[in-house]
Amino acid sequence: MAIKYWDGGAGTGVISTAANWDGDALPANGDTIIFGDNSADITGDLTSKTDLKMVVGNQWTGSFGSSSTPLEMDLVSL
């Protein structure tokens, strides 16, 4: 398990684009994903990943999905 930070490096806002994550690598199963102090409108699909933990910083000003471009993640109860 690792911590992966969103850096938006690809400039696309697509959660499943490796270049948008630190180290240009997608989060793996069990990772914690952190959206810190930048902004993006996040879309895409990470449903193939399991047991992700998501943290959104209080300086984040982007959005997560919309009716026309959804963000897809599976959520579980702990």
All heavy atoms as TSV, in Angstrom:
chain	resi	resn	atom	element	x	y	z
A	1	MET	N	N	0.834	-1.179	0.000
A	1	MET	CA	C	0.000	0.000	0.000
A	1	MET	C	C	0.876	1.239	0.000
A	1	MET	O	O	1.844	1.313	0.722
A	1	MET	CB	C	-0.906	-0.001	1.207
A	1	MET	CG	C	-1.978	-1.076	1.151
A	1	MET	SD	S	-3.141	-0.952	2.507
A	1	MET	CE	C	-2.398	-2.127	3.632
A	2	ALA	N	N	0.479	2.186	-0.829
A	2	ALA	CA	C	1.256	3.412	-0.968
A	2	ALA	C	C	0.317	4.614	-0.937
A	2	ALA	O	O	-0.900	4.467	-0.989
A	2	ALA	CB	C	2.033	3.392	-2.285
A	3	ILE	N	N	0.892	5.781	-0.867
A	3	ILE	CA	C	0.140	7.031	-0.985
A	3	ILE	C	C	0.443	7.604	-2.362
A	3	ILE	O	O	1.607	7.756	-2.736
A	3	ILE	CB	C	0.532	8.027	0.114
A	3	ILE	CG1	C	0.164	7.459	1.486
A	3	ILE	CG2	C	-0.130	9.377	-0.119
A	3	ILE	CD1	C	0.607	8.304	2.650
A	4	LYS	N	N	-0.611	7.884	-3.131
A	4	LYS	CA	C	-0.467	8.454	-4.471
A	4	LYS	C	C	-1.113	9.829	-4.478
A	4	LYS	O	O	-2.270	9.988	-4.110
A	4	LYS	CB	C	-1.159	7.573	-5.522
A	4	LYS	CG	C	-0.549	6.208	-5.708
A	4	LYS	CD	C	0.871	6.258	-6.224
A	4	LYS	CE	C	0.926	6.811	-7.624
A	4	LYS	NZ	N	2.269	6.873	-8.171
A	5	TYR	N	N	-0.356	10.825	-4.916
A	5	TYR	CA	C	-0.841	12.197	-4.979
A	5	TYR	C	C	-1.229	12.544	-6.410
A	5	TYR	O	O	-0.490	12.261	-7.357
A	5	TYR	CB	C	0.241	13.173	-4.517
A	5	TYR	CG	C	0.539	13.077	-3.054
A	5	TYR	CD1	C	1.521	12.217	-2.588
A	5	TYR	CD2	C	-0.156	13.848	-2.134
A	5	TYR	CE1	C	1.793	12.119	-1.234
A	5	TYR	CE2	C	0.112	13.757	-0.777
A	5	TYR	CZ	C	1.092	12.897	-0.342
A	5	TYR	OH	O	1.364	12.797	0.996
A	6	TRP	N	N	-2.382	13.184	-6.551
A	6	TRP	CA	C	-2.811	13.717	-7.836
A	6	TRP	C	C	-1.955	14.939	-8.115
A	6	TRP	O	O	-1.885	15.865	-7.312
A	6	TRP	CB	C	-4.285	14.120	-7.761
A	6	TRP	CG	C	-4.793	14.798	-8.993
A	6	TRP	CD1	C	-4.814	16.140	-9.240
A	6	TRP	CD2	C	-5.333	14.163	-10.144
A	6	TRP	NE1	N	-5.344	16.375	-10.472
A	6	TRP	CE2	C	-5.675	15.167	-11.049
A	6	TRP	CE3	C	-5.578	12.838	-10.500
A	6	TRP	CZ2	C	-6.245	14.896	-12.286
A	6	TRP	CZ3	C	-6.139	12.575	-11.724
A	6	TRP	CH2	C	-6.461	13.582	-12.603
A	7	ASP	N	N	-1.264	14.950	-9.274
A	7	ASP	CA	C	-0.500	16.141	-9.637
A	7	ASP	C	C	-1.014	16.786	-10.916
A	7	ASP	O	O	-0.579	17.870	-11.287
A	7	ASP	CB	C	0.997	15.847	-9.722
A	7	ASP	CG	C	1.375	14.871	-10.834
A	7	ASP	OD1	O	0.572	14.625	-11.750
A	7	ASP	OD2	O	2.503	14.344	-10.779
A	8	GLY	N	N	-1.947	16.136	-11.599
A	8	GLY	CA	C	-2.546	16.711	-12.798
A	8	GLY	C	C	-1.576	16.900	-13.941
A	8	GLY	O	O	-1.823	17.694	-14.843
A	9	GLY	N	N	-0.467	16.166	-13.928
A	9	GLY	CA	C	0.593	16.362	-14.907
A	9	GLY	C	C	0.191	16.219	-16.364
A	9	GLY	O	O	0.778	16.854	-17.232
A	10	ALA	N	N	-0.815	15.420	-16.648
A	10	ALA	CA	C	-1.259	15.247	-18.037
A	10	ALA	C	C	-2.179	16.378	-18.472
A	10	ALA	O	O	-2.400	16.588	-19.662
A	10	ALA	CB	C	-1.972	13.912	-18.215
A	11	GLY	N	N	-2.728	17.100	-17.495
A	11	GLY	CA	C	-3.625	18.201	-17.808
A	11	GLY	C	C	-4.982	17.766	-18.345
A	11	GLY	O	O	-5.699	18.577	-18.918
A	12	THR	N	N	-5.331	16.498	-18.156
A	12	THR	CA	C	-6.579	15.994	-18.727
A	12	THR	C	C	-7.709	15.870	-17.722
A	12	THR	O	O	-8.867	15.825	-18.114
A	12	THR	CB	C	-6.365	14.591	-19.329
A	12	THR	OG1	O	-5.990	13.695	-18.274
A	12	THR	CG2	C	-5.309	14.614	-20.409
A	13	GLY	N	N	-7.413	15.747	-16.449
A	13	GLY	CA	C	-8.439	15.530	-15.449
A	13	GLY	C	C	-8.964	14.112	-15.405
A	13	GLY	O	O	-9.904	13.814	-14.684
A	14	VAL	N	N	-8.352	13.213	-16.156
A	14	VAL	CA	C	-8.816	11.827	-16.218
A	14	VAL	C	C	-8.082	11.010	-15.158
A	14	VAL	O	O	-6.857	10.877	-15.186
A	14	VAL	CB	C	-8.621	11.223	-17.621
A	14	VAL	CG1	C	-9.066	9.775	-17.655
A	14	VAL	CG2	C	-9.378	12.042	-18.657
A	15	ILE	N	N	-8.855	10.448	-14.240
A	15	ILE	CA	C	-8.286	9.739	-13.090
A	15	ILE	C	C	-7.496	8.498	-13.494
A	15	ILE	O	O	-6.602	8.061	-12.795
A	15	ILE	CB	C	-9.399	9.401	-12.075
A	15	ILE	CG1	C	-8.808	9.165	-10.694
A	15	ILE	CG2	C	-10.277	8.262	-12.558
A	15	ILE	CD1	C	-9.834	9.137	-9.588
A	16	SER	N	N	-7.816	7.924	-14.637
A	16	SER	CA	C	-7.148	6.698	-15.088
A	16	SER	C	C	-5.973	6.969	-16.025
A	16	SER	O	O	-5.464	6.059	-16.669
A	16	SER	CB	C	-8.168	5.774	-15.770
A	16	SER	OG	O	-8.814	6.457	-16.825
A	17	THR	N	N	-5.486	8.215	-16.075
A	17	THR	CA	C	-4.301	8.567	-16.857
A	17	THR	C	C	-3.102	8.637	-15.914
A	17	THR	O	O	-3.070	9.464	-14.995
A	17	THR	CB	C	-4.491	9.921	-17.573
A	17	THR	OG1	O	-5.606	9.809	-18.462
A	17	THR	CG2	C	-3.248	10.316	-18.350
A	18	ALA	N	N	-2.138	7.768	-16.132
A	18	ALA	CA	C	-0.992	7.657	-15.218
A	18	ALA	C	C	-0.253	8.976	-15.031
A	18	ALA	O	O	0.192	9.292	-13.925
A	18	ALA	CB	C	-0.040	6.569	-15.716
A	19	ALA	N	N	-0.113	9.766	-16.081
A	19	ALA	CA	C	0.645	11.016	-15.991
A	19	ALA	C	C	0.002	12.046	-15.070
A	19	ALA	O	O	0.630	13.042	-14.720
A	19	ALA	CB	C	0.831	11.608	-17.390
A	20	ASN	N	N	-1.234	11.815	-14.638
A	20	ASN	CA	C	-1.883	12.724	-13.696
A	20	ASN	C	C	-1.547	12.415	-12.237
A	20	ASN	O	O	-1.983	13.125	-11.337
A	20	ASN	CB	C	-3.409	12.686	-13.886
A	20	ASN	CG	C	-3.845	13.518	-15.066
A	20	ASN	OD1	O	-3.310	14.575	-15.318
A	20	ASN	ND2	N	-4.820	13.027	-15.797
A	21	TRP	N	N	-0.770	11.371	-11.995
A	21	TRP	CA	C	-0.390	10.964	-10.645
A	21	TRP	C	C	1.104	11.137	-10.429
A	21	TRP	O	O	1.887	11.033	-11.381
A	21	TRP	CB	C	-0.780	9.499	-10.408
A	21	TRP	CG	C	-2.257	9.298	-10.446
A	21	TRP	CD1	C	-3.005	8.884	-11.512
A	21	TRP	CD2	C	-3.172	9.552	-9.400
A	21	TRP	NE1	N	-4.327	8.850	-11.182
A	21	TRP	CE2	C	-4.459	9.260	-9.877
A	21	TRP	CE3	C	-3.030	9.991	-8.087
A	21	TRP	CZ2	C	-5.602	9.397	-9.096
A	21	TRP	CZ3	C	-4.166	10.122	-7.307
A	21	TRP	CH2	C	-5.438	9.830	-7.805
A	22	ASP	N	N	1.517	11.376	-9.196
A	22	ASP	CA	C	2.944	11.494	-8.911
A	22	ASP	C	C	3.663	10.223	-9.362
A	22	ASP	O	O	3.132	9.133	-9.236
A	22	ASP	CB	C	3.195	11.782	-7.430
A	22	ASP	CG	C	2.764	10.654	-6.501
A	22	ASP	OD1	O	1.692	10.073	-6.730
A	22	ASP	OD2	O	3.509	10.362	-5.550
A	23	GLY	N	N	4.812	10.399	-9.934
A	23	GLY	CA	C	5.577	9.275	-10.452
A	23	GLY	C	C	5.025	8.719	-11.750
A	23	GLY	O	O	5.497	7.708	-12.254
A	24	ASP	N	N	4.000	9.378	-12.308
A	24	ASP	CA	C	3.366	8.948	-13.563
A	24	ASP	C	C	2.960	7.480	-13.533
A	24	ASP	O	O	3.121	6.748	-14.500
A	24	ASP	CB	C	4.262	9.231	-14.769
A	24	ASP	CG	C	4.439	10.724	-15.004
A	24	ASP	OD1	O	3.616	11.510	-14.508
A	24	ASP	OD2	O	5.408	11.106	-15.689
A	25	ALA	N	N	2.418	7.052	-12.395
A	25	ALA	CA	C	1.950	5.679	-12.236
A	25	ALA	C	C	0.583	5.691	-11.565
A	25	ALA	O	O	0.358	6.451	-10.616
A	25	ALA	CB	C	2.936	4.870	-11.406
A	26	LEU	N	N	-0.318	4.855	-12.053
A	26	LEU	CA	C	-1.659	4.768	-11.484
A	26	LEU	C	C	-1.626	4.214	-10.060
A	26	LEU	O	O	-0.736	3.439	-9.718
A	26	LEU	CB	C	-2.537	3.849	-12.339
A	26	LEU	CG	C	-2.949	4.397	-13.693
A	26	LEU	CD1	C	-3.681	3.325	-14.489
A	26	LEU	CD2	C	-3.822	5.630	-13.530
A	27	PRO	N	N	-2.600	4.592	-9.255
A	27	PRO	CA	C	-2.725	3.976	-7.933
A	27	PRO	C	C	-2.945	2.469	-8.083
A	27	PRO	O	O	-3.514	2.008	-9.065
A	27	PRO	CB	C	-3.969	4.643	-7.337
A	27	PRO	CG	C	-4.181	5.884	-8.134
A	27	PRO	CD	C	-3.638	5.604	-9.483
A	28	ALA	N	N	-2.507	1.735	-7.081
A	28	ALA	CA	C	-2.685	0.281	-7.057
A	28	ALA	C	C	-3.719	-0.081	-6.001
A	28	ALA	O	O	-4.089	0.746	-5.157
A	28	ALA	CB	C	-1.351	-0.397	-6.761
A	29	ASN	N	N	-4.156	-1.313	-6.042
A	29	ASN	CA	C	-5.100	-1.795	-5.039
A	29	ASN	C	C	-4.560	-1.525	-3.643
A	29	ASN	O	O	-3.397	-1.787	-3.354
A	29	ASN	CB	C	-5.344	-3.291	-5.215
A	29	ASN	CG	C	-6.034	-3.611	-6.514
A	29	ASN	OD1	O	-6.662	-2.757	-7.128
A	29	ASN	ND2	N	-5.928	-4.851	-6.948
A	30	GLY	N	N	-5.411	-0.980	-2.775
A	30	GLY	CA	C	-5.032	-0.717	-1.390
A	30	GLY	C	C	-4.361	0.620	-1.145
A	30	GLY	O	O	-4.087	0.966	-0.005
A	31	ASP	N	N	-4.082	1.383	-2.197
A	31	ASP	CA	C	-3.413	2.676	-2.025
A	31	ASP	C	C	-4.352	3.731	-1.444
A	31	ASP	O	O	-5.574	3.623	-1.528
A	31	ASP	CB	C	-2.897	3.202	-3.370
A	31	ASP	CG	C	-1.642	2.506	-3.839
A	31	ASP	OD1	O	-1.087	1.673	-3.093
A	31	ASP	OD2	O	-1.214	2.788	-4.978
A	32	THR	N	N	-3.760	4.763	-0.886
A	32	THR	CA	C	-4.487	5.964	-0.497
A	32	THR	C	C	-4.235	7.001	-1.578
A	32	THR	O	O	-3.078	7.254	-1.941
A	32	THR	CB	C	-3.981	6.498	0.860
A	32	THR	OG1	O	-4.240	5.500	1.858
A	32	THR	CG2	C	-4.669	7.793	1.240
A	33	ILE	N	N	-5.317	7.569	-2.125
A	33	ILE	CA	C	-5.168	8.594	-3.162
A	33	ILE	C	C	-5.517	9.944	-2.555
A	33	ILE	O	O	-6.504	10.084	-1.831
A	33	ILE	CB	C	-6.014	8.288	-4.413
A	33	ILE	CG1	C	-7.493	8.136	-4.084
A	33	ILE	CG2	C	-5.492	7.022	-5.091
A	33	ILE	CD1	C	-8.386	7.936	-5.312
A	34	ILE	N	N	-4.657	10.928	-2.824
A	34	ILE	CA	C	-4.809	12.239	-2.207
A	34	ILE	C	C	-4.932	13.312	-3.278
A	34	ILE	O	O	-4.102	13.408	-4.181
A	34	ILE	CB	C	-3.628	12.549	-1.269
A	34	ILE	CG1	C	-3.605	11.524	-0.131
A	34	ILE	CG2	C	-3.721	13.978	-0.737
A	34	ILE	CD1	C	-2.507	11.707	0.866
A	35	PHE	N	N	-5.997	14.093	-3.152
A	35	PHE	CA	C	-6.215	15.266	-3.989
A	35	PHE	C	C	-5.957	16.460	-3.090
A	35	PHE	O	O	-6.742	16.762	-2.203
A	35	PHE	CB	C	-7.650	15.278	-4.531
A	35	PHE	CG	C	-7.948	14.103	-5.423
A	35	PHE	CD1	C	-8.412	12.913	-4.891
A	35	PHE	CD2	C	-7.732	14.199	-6.781
A	35	PHE	CE1	C	-8.674	11.830	-5.714
A	35	PHE	CE2	C	-7.984	13.110	-7.608
A	35	PHE	CZ	C	-8.461	11.934	-7.077
A	36	GLY	N	N	-4.819	17.116	-3.285
A	36	GLY	CA	C	-4.347	18.136	-2.357
A	36	GLY	C	C	-4.861	19.525	-2.621
A	36	GLY	O	O	-6.061	19.779	-2.549
A	37	ASP	N	N	-3.968	20.433	-2.970
A	37	ASP	CA	C	-4.316	21.841	-3.030
A	37	ASP	C	C	-4.408	22.392	-4.443
A	37	ASP	O	O	-4.383	23.591	-4.640
A	37	ASP	CB	C	-3.318	22.663	-2.219
A	37	ASP	CG	C	-1.899	22.540	-2.754
A	37	ASP	OD1	O	-1.673	21.792	-3.723
A	37	ASP	OD2	O	-1.009	23.194	-2.189
A	38	ASN	N	N	-4.518	21.521	-5.446
A	38	ASN	CA	C	-4.692	22.044	-6.790
A	38	ASN	C	C	-6.149	21.870	-7.206
A	38	ASN	O	O	-7.002	21.577	-6.386
A	38	ASN	CB	C	-3.718	21.398	-7.783
A	38	ASN	CG	C	-3.777	19.886	-7.771
A	38	ASN	OD1	O	-4.640	19.279	-7.169
A	38	ASN	ND2	N	-2.838	19.265	-8.444
A	39	SER	N	N	-6.444	22.068	-8.450
A	39	SER	CA	C	-7.826	22.017	-8.893
A	39	SER	C	C	-7.922	21.336	-10.247
A	39	SER	O	O	-7.088	21.553	-11.113
A	39	SER	CB	C	-8.377	23.440	-9.009
A	39	SER	OG	O	-9.664	23.416	-9.568
A	40	ALA	N	N	-8.919	20.510	-10.407
A	40	ALA	CA	C	-9.202	19.874	-11.694
A	40	ALA	C	C	-10.621	19.343	-11.638
A	40	ALA	O	O	-11.171	19.112	-10.561
A	40	ALA	CB	C	-8.224	18.740	-11.969
A	41	ASP	N	N	-11.215	19.178	-12.784
A	41	ASP	CA	C	-12.504	18.513	-12.878
A	41	ASP	C	C	-12.200	17.067	-13.218
A	41	ASP	O	O	-11.782	16.749	-14.333
A	41	ASP	CB	C	-13.388	19.174	-13.929
A	41	ASP	CG	C	-13.766	20.593	-13.523
A	41	ASP	OD1	O	-13.907	20.846	-12.319
A	41	ASP	OD2	O	-13.922	21.440	-14.406
A	42	ILE	N	N	-12.356	16.180	-12.244
A	42	ILE	CA	C	-11.918	14.798	-12.348
A	42	ILE	C	C	-13.003	13.924	-12.963
A	42	ILE	O	O	-14.153	13.947	-12.525
A	42	ILE	CB	C	-11.555	14.238	-10.954
A	42	ILE	CG1	C	-10.546	15.147	-10.240
A	42	ILE	CG2	C	-11.032	12.813	-11.060
A	42	ILE	CD1	C	-9.221	15.274	-10.912
A	43	THR	N	N	-12.616	13.159	-13.977
A	43	THR	CA	C	-13.508	12.193	-14.609
A	43	THR	C	C	-12.738	10.893	-14.791
A	43	THR	O	O	-11.549	10.823	-14.525
A	43	THR	CB	C	-13.998	12.684	-15.986
A	43	THR	OG1	O	-12.870	12.841	-16.852
A	43	THR	CG2	C	-14.737	14.001	-15.879
A	44	GLY	N	N	-13.384	9.871	-15.276
A	44	GLY	CA	C	-12.691	8.631	-15.591
A	44	GLY	C	C	-13.174	7.475	-14.747
A	44	GLY	O	O	-14.210	7.549	-14.099
A	45	ASP	N	N	-12.393	6.420	-14.743
A	45	ASP	CA	C	-12.830	5.161	-14.158
A	45	ASP	C	C	-11.672	4.489	-13.427
A	45	ASP	O	O	-10.631	4.220	-14.017
A	45	ASP	CB	C	-13.328	4.268	-15.289
A	45	ASP	CG	C	-13.907	2.952	-14.813
A	45	ASP	OD1	O	-13.695	2.568	-13.650
A	45	ASP	OD2	O	-14.569	2.294	-15.623
A	46	LEU	N	N	-11.858	4.238	-12.145
A	46	LEU	CA	C	-10.893	3.463	-11.363
A	46	LEU	C	C	-11.577	2.253	-10.741
A	46	LEU	O	O	-11.149	1.754	-9.702
A	46	LEU	CB	C	-10.256	4.313	-10.257
A	46	LEU	CG	C	-9.080	5.188	-10.628
A	46	LEU	CD1	C	-8.522	5.885	-9.392
A	46	LEU	CD2	C	-7.978	4.430	-11.329
A	47	THR	N	N	-12.647	1.756	-11.352
A	47	THR	CA	C	-13.380	0.645	-10.756
A	47	THR	C	C	-12.579	-0.646	-10.743
A	47	THR	O	O	-12.922	-1.576	-10.024
A	47	THR	CB	C	-14.728	0.405	-11.462
A	47	THR	OG1	O	-14.495	0.191	-12.852
A	47	THR	CG2	C	-15.663	1.580	-11.278
A	48	SER	N	N	-11.494	-0.720	-11.506
A	48	SER	CA	C	-10.670	-1.930	-11.487
A	48	SER	C	C	-9.781	-1.989	-10.243
A	48	SER	O	O	-9.193	-3.026	-9.951
A	48	SER	CB	C	-9.800	-1.996	-12.742
A	48	SER	OG	O	-8.874	-0.920	-12.751
A	49	LYS	N	N	-9.677	-0.907	-9.521
A	49	LYS	CA	C	-8.868	-0.864	-8.297
A	49	LYS	C	C	-9.758	-1.183	-7.100
A	49	LYS	O	O	-10.911	-0.789	-7.047
A	49	LYS	CB	C	-8.232	0.510	-8.106
A	49	LYS	CG	C	-7.441	1.005	-9.294
A	49	LYS	CD	C	-6.296	0.097	-9.633
A	49	LYS	CE	C	-5.561	0.598	-10.870
A	49	LYS	NZ	N	-4.593	-0.335	-11.355
A	50	THR	N	N	-9.222	-1.889	-6.139
A	50	THR	CA	C	-10.009	-2.228	-4.968
A	50	THR	C	C	-9.380	-1.644	-3.716
A	50	THR	O	O	-8.171	-1.443	-3.643
A	50	THR	CB	C	-10.129	-3.757	-4.803
A	50	THR	OG1	O	-8.823	-4.320	-4.672
A	50	THR	CG2	C	-10.829	-4.379	-5.989
A	51	ASP	N	N	-10.210	-1.347	-2.755
A	51	ASP	CA	C	-9.784	-0.897	-1.439
A	51	ASP	C	C	-8.987	0.395	-1.481
A	51	ASP	O	O	-8.033	0.572	-0.733
A	51	ASP	CB	C	-8.991	-2.005	-0.740
A	51	ASP	CG	C	-8.910	-1.799	0.766
A	51	ASP	OD1	O	-9.805	-1.128	1.316
A	51	ASP	OD2	O	-7.961	-2.295	1.388
A	52	LEU	N	N	-9.354	1.332	-2.375
A	52	LEU	CA	C	-8.712	2.638	-2.387
A	52	LEU	C	C	-9.274	3.499	-1.268
A	52	LEU	O	O	-10.462	3.446	-0.964
A	52	LEU	CB	C	-8.964	3.361	-3.714
A	52	LEU	CG	C	-8.259	2.836	-4.949
A	52	LEU	CD1	C	-8.729	3.598	-6.174
A	52	LEU	CD2	C	-6.755	2.925	-4.815
A	53	LYS	N	N	-8.422	4.279	-0.672
A	53	LYS	CA	C	-8.842	5.271	0.311
A	53	LYS	C	C	-8.612	6.633	-0.325
A	53	LYS	O	O	-7.554	6.882	-0.878
A	53	LYS	CB	C	-8.044	5.122	1.587
A	53	LYS	CG	C	-8.314	3.801	2.283
A	53	LYS	CD	C	-7.220	3.463	3.273
A	53	LYS	CE	C	-7.350	2.058	3.797
A	53	LYS	NZ	N	-7.078	1.030	2.795
A	54	MET	N	N	-9.608	7.512	-0.261
A	54	MET	CA	C	-9.532	8.802	-0.937
A	54	MET	C	C	-9.540	9.928	0.085
A	54	MET	O	O	-10.375	9.947	0.985
A	54	MET	CB	C	-10.719	8.952	-1.884
A	54	MET	CG	C	-10.746	10.224	-2.669
A	54	MET	SD	S	-12.093	10.114	-3.869
A	54	MET	CE	C	-12.481	11.822	-4.072
A	55	VAL	N	N	-8.589	10.859	-0.051
A	55	VAL	CA	C	-8.497	12.022	0.818
A	55	VAL	C	C	-8.542	13.258	-0.067
A	55	VAL	O	O	-7.827	13.339	-1.068
A	55	VAL	CB	C	-7.182	12.006	1.637
A	55	VAL	CG1	C	-7.049	13.266	2.475
A	55	VAL	CG2	C	-7.090	10.756	2.487
A	56	VAL	N	N	-9.396	14.216	0.308
A	56	VAL	CA	C	-9.498	15.472	-0.433
A	56	VAL	C	C	-9.097	16.595	0.507
A	56	VAL	O	O	-9.699	16.769	1.578
A	56	VAL	CB	C	-10.935	15.700	-0.962
A	56	VAL	CG1	C	-11.019	17.020	-1.719
A	56	VAL	CG2	C	-11.363	14.545	-1.858
A	57	GLY	N	N	-8.070	17.342	0.121
A	57	GLY	CA	C	-7.578	18.437	0.950
A	57	GLY	C	C	-8.532	19.615	0.988
A	57	GLY	O	O	-9.343	19.812	0.070
A	58	ASN	N	N	-8.436	20.436	2.037
A	58	ASN	CA	C	-9.350	21.564	2.176
A	58	ASN	C	C	-9.061	22.699	1.197
A	58	ASN	O	O	-9.834	23.634	1.101
A	58	ASN	CB	C	-9.372	22.076	3.618
A	58	ASN	CG	C	-8.044	22.617	4.087
A	58	ASN	OD1	O	-7.060	22.622	3.357
A	58	ASN	ND2	N	-8.009	23.064	5.327
A	59	GLN	N	N	-7.981	22.636	0.441
A	59	GLN	CA	C	-7.676	23.630	-0.578
A	59	GLN	C	C	-8.112	23.187	-1.979
A	59	GLN	O	O	-7.930	23.903	-2.944
A	59	GLN	CB	C	-6.178	23.943	-0.588
A	59	GLN	CG	C	-5.671	24.532	0.713
A	59	GLN	CD	C	-6.276	25.882	0.997
A	59	GLN	OE1	O	-6.320	26.745	0.145
A	59	GLN	NE2	N	-6.777	26.066	2.207
A	60	TRP	N	N	-8.676	21.981	-2.097
A	60	TRP	CA	C	-9.106	21.453	-3.396
A	60	TRP	C	C	-10.315	22.243	-3.882
A	60	TRP	O	O	-11.275	22.445	-3.144
A	60	TRP	CB	C	-9.467	19.975	-3.272
A	60	TRP	CG	C	-9.862	19.380	-4.573
A	60	TRP	CD1	C	-11.119	19.219	-5.044
A	60	TRP	CD2	C	-8.991	18.896	-5.589
A	60	TRP	NE1	N	-11.094	18.655	-6.287
A	60	TRP	CE2	C	-9.792	18.448	-6.656
A	60	TRP	CE3	C	-7.614	18.800	-5.713
A	60	TRP	CZ2	C	-9.261	17.906	-7.813
A	60	TRP	CZ3	C	-7.093	18.266	-6.859
A	60	TRP	CH2	C	-7.894	17.825	-7.891
A	61	THR	N	N	-10.269	22.697	-5.140
A	61	THR	CA	C	-11.379	23.484	-5.677
A	61	THR	C	C	-11.991	22.865	-6.923
A	61	THR	O	O	-12.825	23.472	-7.564
A	61	THR	CB	C	-10.931	24.920	-6.003
A	61	THR	OG1	O	-9.860	24.866	-6.954
A	61	THR	CG2	C	-10.484	25.655	-4.752
A	62	GLY	N	N	-11.581	21.659	-7.266
A	62	GLY	CA	C	-12.125	20.994	-8.447
A	62	GLY	C	C	-13.413	20.254	-8.144
A	62	GLY	O	O	-13.956	20.322	-7.044
A	63	SER	N	N	-13.895	19.538	-9.134
A	63	SER	CA	C	-15.101	18.743	-8.966
A	63	SER	C	C	-14.800	17.290	-9.328
A	63	SER	O	O	-13.818	16.995	-10.007
A	63	SER	CB	C	-16.223	19.282	-9.841
A	63	SER	OG	O	-15.885	19.148	-11.213
A	64	PHE	N	N	-15.657	16.413	-8.892
A	64	PHE	CA	C	-15.515	14.994	-9.166
A	64	PHE	C	C	-16.702	14.534	-9.991
A	64	PHE	O	O	-17.788	14.302	-9.461
A	64	PHE	CB	C	-15.402	14.196	-7.864
A	64	PHE	CG	C	-14.129	14.483	-7.121
A	64	PHE	CD1	C	-14.092	15.434	-6.128
A	64	PHE	CD2	C	-12.960	13.821	-7.448
A	64	PHE	CE1	C	-12.918	15.716	-5.451
A	64	PHE	CE2	C	-11.779	14.093	-6.786
A	64	PHE	CZ	C	-11.757	15.041	-5.785
A	65	GLY	N	N	-16.495	14.454	-11.307
A	65	GLY	CA	C	-17.528	13.988	-12.208
A	65	GLY	C	C	-18.647	14.990	-12.417
A	65	GLY	O	O	-18.741	16.016	-11.765
A	66	SER	N	N	-19.473	14.683	-13.392
A	66	SER	CA	C	-20.675	15.459	-13.687
A	66	SER	C	C	-21.665	14.524	-14.362
A	66	SER	O	O	-21.350	13.363	-14.626
A	66	SER	CB	C	-20.338	16.634	-14.613
A	66	SER	OG	O	-20.030	16.156	-15.906
A	67	SER	N	N	-22.828	15.020	-14.672
A	67	SER	CA	C	-23.823	14.153	-15.300
A	67	SER	C	C	-23.385	13.693	-16.688
A	67	SER	O	O	-23.750	12.614	-17.137
A	67	SER	CB	C	-25.170	14.862	-15.397
A	67	SER	OG	O	-25.045	16.034	-16.172
A	68	SER	N	N	-22.565	14.481	-17.371
A	68	SER	CA	C	-22.124	14.089	-18.713
A	68	SER	C	C	-20.763	13.392	-18.719
A	68	SER	O	O	-20.435	12.677	-19.655
A	68	SER	CB	C	-22.082	15.306	-19.635
A	68	SER	OG	O	-21.161	16.259	-19.144
A	69	THR	N	N	-19.942	13.599	-17.691
A	69	THR	CA	C	-18.629	12.955	-17.598
A	69	THR	C	C	-18.430	12.438	-16.180
A	69	THR	O	O	-17.795	13.087	-15.357
A	69	THR	CB	C	-17.492	13.928	-17.972
A	69	THR	OG1	O	-17.620	15.109	-17.178
A	69	THR	CG2	C	-17.512	14.294	-19.434
A	70	PRO	N	N	-18.970	11.271	-15.883
A	70	PRO	CA	C	-18.931	10.774	-14.510
A	70	PRO	C	C	-17.546	10.306	-14.073
A	70	PRO	O	O	-16.710	9.965	-14.889
A	70	PRO	CB	C	-19.905	9.605	-14.535
A	70	PRO	CG	C	-19.881	9.135	-15.943
A	70	PRO	CD	C	-19.658	10.356	-16.782
A	71	LEU	N	N	-17.366	10.294	-12.778
A	71	LEU	CA	C	-16.227	9.650	-12.148
A	71	LEU	C	C	-16.746	8.337	-11.599
A	71	LEU	O	O	-17.754	8.315	-10.898
A	71	LEU	CB	C	-15.665	10.499	-11.010
A	71	LEU	CG	C	-14.636	9.831	-10.110
A	71	LEU	CD1	C	-13.360	9.550	-10.891
A	71	LEU	CD2	C	-14.344	10.689	-8.903
A	72	GLU	N	N	-16.092	7.243	-11.931
A	72	GLU	CA	C	-16.566	5.945	-11.476
A	72	GLU	C	C	-15.547	5.304	-10.551
A	72	GLU	O	O	-14.407	5.095	-10.926
A	72	GLU	CB	C	-16.829	5.041	-12.661
A	72	GLU	CG	C	-17.958	5.538	-13.547
A	72	GLU	CD	C	-18.303	4.586	-14.664
A	72	GLU	OE1	O	-18.184	3.368	-14.468
A	72	GLU	OE2	O	-18.679	5.081	-15.728
A	73	MET	N	N	-15.977	5.067	-9.327
A	73	MET	CA	C	-15.168	4.357	-8.333
A	73	MET	C	C	-16.121	3.509	-7.520
A	73	MET	O	O	-17.266	3.881	-7.303
A	73	MET	CB	C	-14.453	5.343	-7.407
A	73	MET	CG	C	-13.414	6.197	-8.090
A	73	MET	SD	S	-12.694	7.457	-7.011
A	73	MET	CE	C	-11.914	6.475	-5.766
A	74	ASP	N	N	-15.663	2.372	-7.086
A	74	ASP	CA	C	-16.460	1.547	-6.192
A	74	ASP	C	C	-16.145	1.925	-4.763
A	74	ASP	O	O	-14.978	2.055	-4.385
A	74	ASP	CB	C	-16.142	0.049	-6.409
A	74	ASP	CG	C	-16.660	-0.453	-7.729
A	74	ASP	OD1	O	-17.654	0.100	-8.235
A	74	ASP	OD2	O	-16.079	-1.410	-8.267
A	75	LEU	N	N	-17.166	2.134	-3.953
A	75	LEU	CA	C	-16.985	2.496	-2.554
A	75	LEU	C	C	-17.400	1.330	-1.678
A	75	LEU	O	O	-18.331	0.604	-1.993
A	75	LEU	CB	C	-17.823	3.729	-2.216
A	75	LEU	CG	C	-17.522	4.975	-3.045
A	75	LEU	CD1	C	-18.491	6.086	-2.688
A	75	LEU	CD2	C	-16.090	5.430	-2.837
A	76	VAL	N	N	-16.695	1.147	-0.584
A	76	VAL	CA	C	-17.021	0.069	0.345
A	76	VAL	C	C	-17.165	0.629	1.746
A	76	VAL	O	O	-16.582	1.665	2.074
A	76	VAL	CB	C	-15.937	-1.035	0.339
A	76	VAL	CG1	C	-15.844	-1.696	-1.021
A	76	VAL	CG2	C	-14.588	-0.487	0.750
A	77	SER	N	N	-17.941	-0.027	2.549
A	77	SER	CA	C	-18.078	0.359	3.958
A	77	SER	C	C	-16.977	-0.323	4.758
A	77	SER	O	O	-16.665	-1.484	4.525
A	77	SER	CB	C	-19.431	-0.086	4.490
A	77	SER	OG	O	-20.455	0.572	3.791
A	78	LEU	N	N	-16.412	0.415	5.684
A	78	LEU	CA	C	-15.369	-0.155	6.544
A	78	LEU	C	C	-15.929	-0.457	7.906
A	78	LEU	O	O	-16.809	0.118	8.385
A	78	LEU	CB	C	-14.190	0.811	6.654
A	78	LEU	CG	C	-13.504	1.151	5.342
A	78	LEU	CD1	C	-12.412	2.179	5.590
A	78	LEU	CD2	C	-12.912	-0.086	4.721
